[in-house]
Amino acid sequence: MKAPERHELLAVLKARFDAHMQRHPGIAWAEVLARLEGKPDALQSLHAMEATGGEPDVVGRADGTAEIHFCDCSRESPGGRRSLCYDAQALDARKEHKPQGSAVAMAADMGVELLTEARYRALQALGEFDTKTSSWVQTPGDVRALGGALFGDRRYGRVFVYHNGASSYYAARGFRGWLAV
């Protein structure tokens, strides 16, 4: 990442960090910046999250460590990551009307993870997300082995995590990324 692009990304991240202090109590921007310094892979991942509409922000840290956690905090599932089936196996299984790709593969290309169900619920405790969209979440192997995949959203003032066929895709379903730095 070139210096001007890096500077611009850090400015956007800092502004979002400052605007949403409730998402990361007890964490100072100086700590975040120190973790990001010298981590070009993390900056590339954050850049990809930002470029696809994720609005990444700090959402906490690992207990007892300096590790900082980022998550997509866009109000709705990131617009640049929708209309994807769950994973490569699901994409390969589609014979017609294949989507452009899969959530798992795109997350891997970006250097992030899909949120687990627990992380998705923790994000929803920080605000109201996916009130008009939904987001794929990491799916347990036993569910995936049966052809399903999990996704979450917020409707009727509640957070729901439920299932769909892994090969399904919708214009309003994407995924949220998780990055530990």
N, CA, C and O of each residue as an XYZ file, in Angstrom:
724
protein
N       0.848     -1.171      0.000
C       0.000      0.000      0.000
C       0.892      1.231      0.000
O       1.818      1.342      0.803
N       0.606      2.138     -0.893
C       1.398      3.366     -0.985
C       1.076      4.290      0.187
O      -0.002      4.217      0.778
N       2.030      5.158      0.510
C       1.911      6.032      1.683
C       0.634      6.878      1.678
O      -0.027      6.952      2.714
N       0.253      7.521      0.565
C      -0.979      8.332      0.603
C      -2.225      7.483      0.873
O      -3.120      7.898      1.609
N      -2.273      6.296      0.272
C      -3.407      5.397      0.470
C      -3.460      4.920      1.929
O      -4.535      4.839      2.523
N      -2.308      4.611      2.489
C      -2.197      4.182      3.884
C      -2.659      5.309      4.814
O      -3.428      5.078      5.747
N      -2.185      6.517      4.550
C      -2.552      7.673      5.366
C      -4.066      7.905      5.312
O      -4.692      8.161      6.341
N      -4.645      7.817      4.127
C      -6.087      8.024      3.964
C      -6.874      6.953      4.726
O      -7.850      7.269      5.406
N      -6.458      5.699      4.617
C      -7.143      4.617      5.325
C      -7.066      4.826      6.834
O      -8.072      4.693      7.531
N      -5.893      5.148      7.335
C      -5.742      5.372      8.779
C      -6.592      6.548      9.257
O      -7.128      6.514     10.364
N      -6.717      7.583      8.431
C      -7.555      8.731      8.792
C      -9.029      8.323      8.875
O      -9.741      8.744      9.787
N      -9.479      7.512      7.930
C     -10.865      7.032      7.941
C     -11.101      6.157      9.166
O     -12.113      6.305      9.850
N     -10.175      5.251      9.445
C     -10.311      4.363     10.599
C     -10.329      5.146     11.907
O     -11.122      4.851     12.802
N      -9.454      6.144     12.015
C      -9.403      6.957     13.245
C     -10.703      7.736     13.425
O     -11.238      7.798     14.531
N     -11.212      8.328     12.350
C     -12.463      9.090     12.439
C     -13.612      8.185     12.888
O     -14.427      8.584     13.720
N     -13.679      6.981     12.346
C     -14.736      6.040     12.740
C     -14.533      5.596     14.189
O     -15.491      5.489     14.954
N     -13.277      5.338     14.557
C     -12.935      4.959     15.927
C     -13.411      6.034     16.905
O     -14.039      5.725     17.918
N     -13.111      7.282     16.601
C     -13.490      8.405     17.466
C     -15.009      8.609     17.521
O     -15.544      9.014     18.553
N     -15.691      8.332     16.427
C     -17.135      8.551     16.361
C     -17.938      7.465     17.076
O     -19.113      7.665     17.383
N     -17.315      6.325     17.342
C     -18.040      5.192     17.930
C     -17.283      4.603     19.113
O     -16.994      3.407     19.144
N     -16.970      5.446     20.074
C     -16.186      5.007     21.237
C     -16.884      3.904     22.034
O     -16.214      3.129     22.717
N     -18.210      3.818     21.960
C     -18.950      2.796     22.694
C     -18.623      1.382     22.206
O     -18.871      0.411     22.920
N     -18.075      1.260     21.010
C     -17.729     -0.061     20.482
C     -16.440     -0.619     21.080
O     -16.202     -1.825     21.023
N     -15.612      0.248     21.651
C     -14.293     -0.186     22.124
C     -13.868      0.564     23.385
O     -12.834      1.232     23.381
N     -14.646      0.464     24.460
C     -14.271      1.166     25.697
C     -12.925      0.670     26.225
O     -12.618     -0.522     26.183
N     -12.145      1.609     26.715
C     -10.858      1.251     27.310
C      -9.734      1.045     26.318
O      -8.629      0.674     26.714
N      -9.984      1.274     25.041
C      -8.945      1.136     24.019
C      -8.665      2.517     23.450
O      -9.589      3.228     23.053
N      -7.409      2.895     23.409
C      -7.004      4.191     22.860
C      -6.527      4.016     21.418
O      -5.991      2.971     21.049
N      -6.733      5.058     20.615
C      -6.290      4.998     19.218
C      -4.787      4.722     19.128
O      -4.348      4.014     18.221
N      -4.008      5.261     20.038
C      -2.553      5.028     20.013
C      -2.231      3.534     20.089
O      -1.277      3.077     19.459
N      -3.015      2.772     20.853
C      -2.822      1.322     20.934
C      -3.124      0.660     19.591
O      -2.395     -0.226     19.143
N      -4.201      1.100     18.963
C      -4.597      0.547     17.668
C      -3.519      0.844     16.638
O      -3.086     -0.044     15.903
N      -3.092      2.096     16.592
C      -2.075      2.500     15.627
C      -0.782      1.717     15.839
O      -0.142      1.305     14.872
N      -0.399      1.512     17.083
C       0.816      0.749     17.384
C       0.698     -0.686     16.871
O       1.678     -1.245     16.378
N      -0.491     -1.288     16.980
C      -0.696     -2.656     16.483
C      -0.636     -2.691     14.955
O      -0.154     -3.661     14.370
N      -1.127     -1.632     14.316
C      -1.159     -1.604     12.857
C       0.198     -1.287     12.232
O       0.478     -1.679     11.099
N       1.037     -0.572     12.983
C       2.357     -0.208     12.457
C       3.126     -1.476     12.096
O       3.218     -2.408     12.895
N       3.658     -1.498     10.924
C       4.468     -2.630     10.494
C       3.675     -3.885     10.171
O       4.259     -4.962     10.054
N       2.365     -3.776     10.023
C       1.533     -4.935      9.677
C       0.831     -4.663      8.341
O      -0.373     -4.410      8.308
N       1.581     -4.717      7.255
C       0.979     -4.406      5.955
C      -0.159     -5.346      5.570
O      -1.084     -4.937      4.869
N      -0.103     -6.616      6.026
C      -1.194     -7.537      5.706
C      -2.496     -7.088      6.355
O      -3.559     -7.149      5.737
N      -2.410     -6.636      7.609
C      -3.605     -6.165      8.307
C      -4.156     -4.915      7.632
O      -5.369     -4.773      7.474
N      -3.274     -4.021      7.240
C      -3.739     -2.809      6.551
C      -4.386     -3.151      5.215
O      -5.375     -2.530      4.825
N      -3.832     -4.138      4.510
C      -4.426     -4.565      3.235
C      -5.818     -5.135      3.477
O      -6.748     -4.857      2.719
N      -5.961     -5.928      4.528
C      -7.271     -6.496      4.850
C      -8.267     -5.402      5.213
O      -9.409     -5.425      4.755
N      -7.844     -4.453      6.027
C      -8.722     -3.343      6.392
C      -9.099     -2.508      5.171
O     -10.227     -2.029      5.055
N      -8.145     -2.343      4.272
C      -8.420     -1.622      3.025
C      -9.482     -2.359      2.211
O     -10.399     -1.738      1.674
N      -9.357     -3.683      2.122
C     -10.348     -4.474      1.388
C     -11.715     -4.400      2.058
O     -12.739     -4.317      1.381
N     -11.729     -4.429      3.387
C     -12.993     -4.304      4.119
C     -13.645     -2.954      3.814
O     -14.846     -2.878      3.557
N     -12.844     -1.901      3.846
C     -13.355     -0.549      3.576
C     -13.816     -0.416      2.124
O     -14.883      0.140      1.862
N     -13.025     -0.921      1.187
C     -13.326     -0.780     -0.236
C     -14.612     -1.500     -0.639
O     -15.257     -1.114     -1.614
N     -14.986     -2.531      0.097
C     -16.200     -3.274     -0.230
C     -17.393     -2.849      0.624
O     -18.425     -3.520      0.630
N     -17.253     -1.735      1.343
C     -18.371     -1.155      2.067
C     -18.561     -1.641      3.493
O     -19.636     -1.459      4.066
N     -17.538     -2.255      4.078
C     -17.683     -2.832      5.408
C     -17.598     -1.875      6.573
O     -18.099     -2.182      7.654
N     -16.977     -0.722      6.386
C     -16.793      0.241      7.470
C     -16.189     -0.414      8.715
O     -16.802     -0.388      9.782
N     -14.994     -0.999      8.592
C     -14.391     -1.697      9.734
C     -14.092     -0.754     10.895
O     -13.707      0.400     10.707
N     -14.283     -1.287     12.100
C     -13.996     -0.534     13.312
C     -13.507     -1.501     14.372
O     -13.723     -2.709     14.277
N     -12.852     -0.961     15.375
C     -12.386     -1.754     16.507
C     -13.602     -2.126     17.348
O     -14.431     -1.278     17.678
N     -13.694     -3.429     17.692
C     -14.821     -3.899     18.497
C     -14.356     -4.577     19.788
O     -15.164     -5.163     20.509
N     -13.062     -4.497     20.077
C     -12.572     -5.076     21.327
C     -11.157     -5.580     21.197
O     -10.434     -5.264     20.252
N     -10.785     -6.382     22.190
C      -9.448     -6.966     22.197
C      -9.539     -8.354     22.813
O     -10.509     -8.693     23.490
N      -8.505     -9.145     22.560
C      -8.416    -10.469     23.174
C      -8.095    -10.286     24.656
O      -7.264     -9.452     25.017
N      -8.742    -11.052     25.494
C      -8.525    -10.961     26.936
C      -7.057    -11.171     27.284
O      -6.429    -12.137     26.852
N      -6.522    -10.237     28.079
C      -5.165    -10.364     28.586
C      -4.061    -10.170     27.569
O      -2.898    -10.448     27.863
N      -4.398     -9.701     26.381
C      -3.375     -9.473     25.356
C      -3.539     -8.078     24.765
O      -4.474     -7.349     25.096
N      -2.618     -7.728     23.895
C      -2.699     -6.444     23.196
C      -3.427     -6.583     21.857
O      -3.614     -5.593     21.150
N      -3.839     -7.803     21.506
C      -4.488     -8.052     20.214
C      -5.790     -7.255     20.100
O      -6.645     -7.309     20.984
N      -5.920     -6.524     19.007
C      -7.078     -5.676     18.739
C      -7.963     -6.372     17.703
O      -7.460     -6.948     16.737
N      -9.281     -6.317     17.907
C     -10.224     -6.951     16.982
C     -10.988     -5.895     16.184
O     -11.526     -4.937     16.738
N     -11.018     -6.098     14.881
C     -11.788     -5.266     13.960
C     -12.945     -6.092     13.408
O     -12.848     -7.311     13.268
N     -14.028     -5.410     13.101
C     -15.187     -6.058     12.493
C     -15.857     -5.055     11.560
O     -15.777     -3.845     11.774
N     -16.516     -5.566     10.528
C     -17.315     -4.696      9.667
C     -18.487     -4.161     10.465
O     -19.261     -4.933     11.031
N     -18.620     -2.860     10.513
C     -19.685     -2.214     11.289
C     -20.633     -1.409     10.408
O     -21.334     -0.527     10.904
N     -20.666     -1.699      9.114
C     -21.643     -1.022      8.252
C     -23.042     -1.405      8.732
O     -23.274     -2.517      9.206
N     -23.948     -0.472      8.597
C     -25.319     -0.692      9.085
C     -25.924     -1.956      8.476
O     -26.553     -2.754      9.172
N     -25.728     -2.126      7.186
C     -26.226     -3.313      6.474
C     -25.037     -4.133      5.986
O     -23.907     -3.645      5.963
N     -25.290     -5.360      5.604
C     -24.226     -6.228      5.112
C     -23.481     -5.500      3.981
O     -24.121     -4.918      3.106
N     -22.154     -5.524      3.984
C     -21.384     -4.733      3.018
C     -21.820     -4.940      1.564
O     -21.872     -6.066      1.069
N     -22.128     -3.839      0.902
C     -22.650     -3.870     -0.463
C     -21.739     -4.521     -1.480
O     -22.222     -5.107     -2.448
N     -20.440     -4.434     -1.287
C     -19.500     -5.039     -2.227
C     -19.255     -6.511     -1.983
O     -18.377     -7.111     -2.603
N     -20.032     -7.103     -1.075
C     -19.854     -8.522     -0.732
C     -21.175     -9.261     -0.672
O     -21.366    -10.131      0.178
N     -22.069     -8.928     -1.550
C     -23.382     -9.588     -1.561
C     -23.508    -10.479     -2.784
O     -22.628    -10.520     -3.643
N     -24.615    -11.186     -2.840
C     -24.917    -12.115     -3.935
C     -23.849    -13.192     -4.069
O     -23.421    -13.536     -5.171
N     -23.435    -13.712     -2.930
C     -22.441    -14.781     -2.869
C     -23.055    -15.998     -2.203
O     -23.796    -15.862     -1.229
N     -22.755    -17.194     -2.717
C     -23.161    -18.379     -1.977
C     -22.172    -18.556     -0.820
O     -21.262    -17.743     -0.659
N     -22.339    -19.604     -0.018
C     -21.547    -19.716      1.194
C     -20.078    -20.062      0.942
O     -19.198    -19.336      1.403
N     -19.790    -21.148      0.224
C     -18.399    -21.576      0.044
C     -18.178    -22.162     -1.346
O     -19.103    -22.227     -2.155
N     -16.944    -22.588     -1.619
C     -16.579    -23.113     -2.943
C     -17.370    -24.374     -3.284
O     -17.773    -24.556     -4.433
N     -17.592    -25.233     -2.313
C     -18.365    -26.453     -2.548
C     -19.777    -26.102     -3.019
O     -20.300    -26.725     -3.942
N     -20.384    -25.109     -2.387
C     -21.723    -24.663     -2.780
C     -21.700    -24.042     -4.173
O     -22.611    -24.267     -4.970
N     -20.671    -23.269     -4.464
C     -20.543    -22.653     -5.786
C     -20.401    -23.722     -6.861
O     -21.040    -23.644     -7.910
N     -19.567    -24.713     -6.602
C     -19.371    -25.807     -7.562
C     -20.647    -26.611     -7.774
O     -20.872    -27.135     -8.865
N     -21.479    -26.714     -6.751
C     -22.710    -27.504     -6.834
C     -23.769    -26.847     -7.709
O     -24.662    -27.523     -8.220
N     -23.674    -25.545     -7.882
C     -24.678    -24.848     -8.704
C     -24.404    -25.138    -10.167
O     -23.291    -24.941    -10.653
N     -25.410    -25.599    -10.851
C     -25.262    -25.898    -12.281
C     -25.683    -24.714    -13.146
O     -25.151    -24.520    -14.239
N     -26.619    -23.937    -12.666
C     -27.117    -22.779    -13.413
C     -27.152    -21.554    -12.507
O     -27.221    -21.670    -11.283
N     -27.104    -20.411    -13.112
C     -27.241    -19.138    -12.400
C     -26.251    -19.036    -11.239
O     -26.621    -18.689    -10.118
N     -24.997    -19.343    -11.530
C     -23.969    -19.275    -10.488
C     -23.721    -17.826    -10.075
O     -23.704    -16.926    -10.914
N     -23.530    -17.611     -8.775
C     -23.157    -16.265     -8.322
C     -21.702    -15.982     -8.697
O     -21.004    -16.847     -9.226
N     -21.265    -14.775     -8.418
C     -19.905    -14.370     -8.776
C     -18.843    -15.061     -7.934
O     -17.672    -15.077     -8.313
N     -19.228    -15.632     -6.799
C     -18.255    -16.292     -5.943
C     -18.884    -16.735     -4.640
O     -20.106    -16.825     -4.515
N     -18.025    -17.010     -3.672
C     -18.512    -17.453     -2.367
C     -17.983    -16.551     -1.258
O     -16.928    -15.929     -1.385
N     -18.738    -16.497     -0.177
C     -18.360    -15.671      0.969
C     -17.057    -16.166      1.596
O     -16.190    -15.358      1.929
N     -16.909    -17.467      1.758
C     -15.714    -18.021      2.390
C     -14.471    -17.703      1.563
O     -13.446    -17.307      2.117
N     -14.550    -17.873      0.241
C     -13.398    -17.590     -0.617
C     -13.063    -16.108     -0.638
O     -11.889    -15.738     -0.595
N     -14.074    -15.257     -0.703
C     -13.813    -13.822     -0.729
C     -13.193    -13.372      0.588
O     -12.275    -12.552      0.592
N     -13.683    -13.899      1.700
C     -13.104    -13.554      3.005
C     -11.639    -13.966      3.054
O     -10.792    -13.201      3.517
N     -11.337    -15.162      2.582
C      -9.946    -15.638      2.568
C      -9.074    -14.735      1.697
O      -7.950    -14.404      2.075
N      -9.587    -14.338      0.535
C      -8.837    -13.435     -0.349
C      -8.563    -12.096      0.329
O      -7.526    -11.477      0.092
N      -9.480    -11.656      1.159
C      -9.332    -10.383      1.867
C      -8.461    -10.518      3.117
O      -8.039     -9.514      3.691
N      -8.195    -11.740      3.532
C      -7.396    -11.955      4.745
C      -8.197    -11.782      6.029
O      -7.638    -11.430      7.068
N      -9.521    -12.031      5.963
C     -10.396    -11.918      7.124
C     -11.155    -13.224      7.309
O     -11.103    -14.111      6.457
N     -11.854    -13.329      8.417
C     -12.724    -14.474      8.687
C     -14.164    -14.015      8.661
O     -14.453    -12.853      8.946
N     -15.076    -14.922      8.320
C     -16.489    -14.652      8.537
C     -16.710    -14.634     10.043
O     -15.992    -15.302     10.787
N     -17.690    -13.882     10.486
C     -18.017    -13.866     11.905
C     -18.563    -15.229     12.327
O     -19.275    -15.884     11.565
N     -18.229    -15.641     13.526
C     -18.893    -16.788     14.125
C     -20.262    -16.318     14.594
O     -20.540    -15.119     14.604
N     -21.106    -17.245     14.976
C     -22.409    -16.852     15.512
C     -22.228    -16.002     16.766
O     -22.926    -15.004     16.945
N     -21.297    -16.393     17.632
C     -21.065    -15.629     18.867
C     -20.578    -14.218     18.566
O     -21.014    -13.264     19.209
N     -19.682    -14.075     17.597
C     -19.192    -12.742     17.237
C     -20.296    -11.915     16.585
O     -20.377    -10.705     16.796
N     -21.141    -12.565     15.799
C     -22.263    -11.851     15.176
C     -23.196    -11.301     16.252
O     -23.627    -10.151     16.172
N     -23.506    -12.110     17.246
C     -24.373    -11.662     18.331
C     -23.692    -10.562     19.157
O     -24.349     -9.623     19.606
N     -22.373    -10.683     19.355
C     -21.641     -9.636     20.083
C     -21.681     -8.322     19.306
O     -21.850     -7.258     19.902
N     -21.527     -8.385     17.986
C     -21.639     -7.168     17.170
C     -23.027     -6.561     17.337
O     -23.156     -5.348     17.502
N     -24.054     -7.382     17.296
C     -25.420     -6.881     17.411
C     -25.676     -6.242     18.775
O     -26.588     -5.426     18.912
N     -24.892     -6.600     19.772
C     -25.010     -5.959     21.092
C     -24.457     -4.540     21.068
O     -24.752     -3.750     21.965
N     -23.657     -4.202     20.051
C     -23.062     -2.878     19.927
C     -23.925     -1.898     19.135
O     -23.641     -0.701     19.112
N     -24.960     -2.393     18.496
C     -25.820     -1.547     17.669
C     -26.806     -2.397     16.904
O     -26.900     -3.605     17.124
N     -27.540     -1.771     16.009
C     -28.510     -2.492     15.188
C     -27.952     -2.635     13.779
O     -27.810     -1.654     13.049
N     -27.639     -3.869     13.411
C     -27.035     -4.171     12.120
C     -27.913     -5.173     11.371
O     -28.636     -5.963     11.980
N     -27.838     -5.127     10.057
C     -28.584     -6.055      9.189
C     -30.086     -6.012      9.457
O     -30.716     -7.054      9.642
N     -30.652     -4.822      9.477
C     -32.101     -4.703      9.655
C     -32.849     -4.858      8.328
O     -34.060     -5.076      8.320
N     -32.131     -4.746      7.211
C     -32.736     -4.929      5.894
C     -31.993     -5.971      5.068
O     -32.450     -6.357      3.993
N     -30.848     -6.425      5.570
C     -30.017     -7.400      4.868
C     -29.743     -8.559      5.811
O     -30.272     -8.608      6.922
N     -28.921     -9.484      5.364
C     -28.474    -10.583      6.220
C     -27.016    -10.866      5.892
O     -26.511    -10.450      4.850
N     -26.343    -11.581      6.796
C     -24.918    -11.871      6.620
C     -24.643    -13.342      6.923
O     -25.062    -13.866      7.955
N     -23.924    -14.005      5.996
C     -23.463    -15.369      6.250
C     -22.578    -15.355      7.493
O     -21.833    -14.399      7.710
N     -22.652    -16.391      8.299
C     -21.749    -16.564      9.441
C     -21.099    -17.942      9.318
O     -21.593    -18.812      8.601
N     -19.980    -18.129     10.031
C     -19.299    -19.420      9.998
C     -20.285    -20.515     10.378
O     -21.051    -20.384     11.333
N     -20.250    -21.579      9.620
C     -21.208    -22.662      9.785
C     -20.515    -23.905     10.331
O     -19.479    -24.311      9.805
N     -21.067    -24.515     11.374
C     -20.478    -25.747     11.910
C     -20.438    -26.849     10.843
O     -21.305    -26.924      9.973
N     -19.428    -27.685     10.930
C     -19.231    -28.744      9.946
C     -20.410    -29.685      9.789
O     -20.701    -30.129      8.679
N     -21.097    -29.998     10.887
C     -22.224    -30.933     10.787
C     -23.377    -30.324      9.990
O     -24.064    -31.038      9.259
N     -23.596    -29.030     10.119
C     -24.639    -28.355      9.339
C     -24.205    -28.263      7.877
O     -24.994    -28.510      6.966
N     -22.950    -27.908      7.672
C     -22.436    -27.774      6.300
C     -22.445    -29.111      5.572
O     -22.713    -29.156      4.371
N     -22.153    -30.211      6.287
C     -22.142    -31.544      5.687
C     -23.520    -31.947      5.161
O     -23.628    -32.784      4.265
N     -24.558    -31.356      5.715
C     -25.921    -31.640      5.272
C     -26.392    -30.676      4.183
O     -27.545    -30.729      3.757
N     -25.485    -29.788      3.732
C     -25.816    -28.870      2.640
C     -26.271    -27.500      3.073
O     -26.592    -26.659      2.234
N     -26.305    -27.260      4.379
C     -26.788    -25.985      4.866
C     -25.683    -25.022      5.228
O     -24.507    -25.384      5.258
N     -26.072    -23.795      5.501
C     -25.170    -22.751      5.984
C     -25.998    -21.777      6.813
O     -27.206    -21.647      6.614
N     -25.342    -21.101      7.737
C     -26.020    -20.189      8.651
C     -25.847    -18.733      8.237
O     -24.825    -18.350      7.667
N     -26.854    -17.939      8.532
C     -26.770    -16.495      8.344
C     -27.561    -15.821      9.442
O     -28.417    -16.437     10.077
N     -27.270    -14.554      9.659
C     -27.957    -13.816     10.700
C     -28.492    -12.491     10.195
O     -28.045    -11.960      9.178
N     -29.464    -11.972     10.932
C     -29.988    -10.643     10.678
C     -30.731    -10.160     11.923
O     -30.853    -10.889     12.907
N     -31.220     -8.937     11.866
C     -32.009     -8.367     12.967
C     -33.367     -7.987     12.403
O     -33.469     -7.184     11.475
N     -34.403     -8.574     12.975
C     -35.774     -8.268     12.591
C     -36.621     -8.209     13.862
O     -36.346     -8.915     14.832
N     -37.637     -7.372     13.847
C     -38.587     -7.307     14.963
C     -37.889     -7.052     16.300
O     -38.343     -7.523     17.343
N     -36.793     -6.310     16.263
C     -36.072     -5.992     17.481
C     -35.274     -7.147     18.062
O     -34.818     -7.062     19.203
N     -35.094     -8.229     17.304
C     -34.361     -9.408     17.775
C     -33.315     -9.819     16.754
O     -33.428     -9.516     15.566
N     -32.298    -10.511     17.236
C     -31.263    -11.056     16.361
C     -31.593    -12.516     16.089
O     -31.818    -13.299     17.013
N     -31.617    -12.868     14.819
C     -31.900    -14.240     14.411
C     -30.686    -14.813     13.695
O     -30.047    -14.121     12.902
N     -30.372    -16.047     13.965
C     -29.406    -16.814     13.183
C     -30.146    -18.060     12.747
O     -30.653    -18.825     13.568
N     -30.198    -18.249     11.429
C     -30.899    -19.411     10.917
C     -30.201    -19.938      9.685
O     -29.058    -19.568      9.417
N     -30.853    -20.781      8.943
C     -30.181    -21.566      7.902
C     -30.778    -21.330      6.525
O     -31.875    -20.795      6.363
N     -30.002    -21.753      5.551
C     -30.416    -21.759      4.152
C     -29.513    -22.766      3.463
O     -28.499    -23.182      4.024
N     -29.869    -23.151      2.274
C     -28.955    -23.990      1.500
C     -27.688    -23.194      1.225
O     -27.760    -22.010      0.896
N     -26.540    -23.824      1.356
C     -25.266    -23.118      1.182
C     -25.087    -22.568     -0.226
O     -24.337    -21.613     -0.424
N     -25.766    -23.158     -1.207
C     -25.612    -22.679     -2.583
C     -26.554    -21.522     -2.909
O     -26.504    -20.982     -4.014
N     -27.403    -21.139     -1.971
C     -28.298    -20.015     -2.226
C     -27.521    -18.699     -2.187
O     -26.463    -18.600     -1.566
N     -28.061    -17.715     -2.851
C     -27.474    -16.371     -2.786
C     -28.559    -15.353     -3.062
O     -29.490    -15.603     -3.827
N     -28.423    -14.205     -2.428
C     -29.434    -13.156     -2.517
C     -28.747    -11.802     -2.613
O     -27.643    -11.611     -2.102
N     -29.408    -10.877     -3.267
C     -28.865     -9.527     -3.422
C     -28.720     -8.821     -2.079
O     -27.939     -7.878     -1.957
N     -29.460     -9.266     -1.079
C     -29.405     -8.620      0.236
C     -28.616     -9.437      1.264
O     -28.657     -9.123      2.454
N     -27.895    -10.485      0.824
C     -27.095    -11.268      1.778
C     -25.623    -11.191      1.385
O     -25.242    -11.476      0.250
N     -24.807    -10.794      2.367
C     -23.368    -10.742      2.171
C     -22.672    -11.411      3.346
O     -23.148    -12.418      3.869
N     -21.568    -10.857      3.748
C     -20.889    -11.345      4.939
C     -20.119    -10.208      5.588
O     -19.756     -9.229      4.936
N     -19.881    -10.353      6.869
C     -19.102     -9.401      7.651
C     -17.776    -10.044      8.005
O     -17.718    -11.222      8.356
N     -16.700     -9.253      7.908
C     -15.372     -9.772      8.195
C     -14.920     -9.485      9.607
O     -15.377     -8.538     10.247
N     -14.005    -10.326     10.084
C     -13.395    -10.240     11.407
C     -11.892    -10.292     11.212
O     -11.382    -11.131     10.469
N     -11.185     -9.395     11.881
C      -9.735     -9.345     11.754
C      -9.114     -9.097     13.125
O      -9.473     -8.144     13.816
N      -8.193     -9.952     13.503
C      -7.438     -9.787     14.743
C      -6.065     -9.229     14.389
O      -5.374     -9.785     13.535
N      -5.660     -8.132     15.037
C      -4.381     -7.477     14.750
C      -3.567     -7.438     16.032
O      -2.445     -6.929     16.036
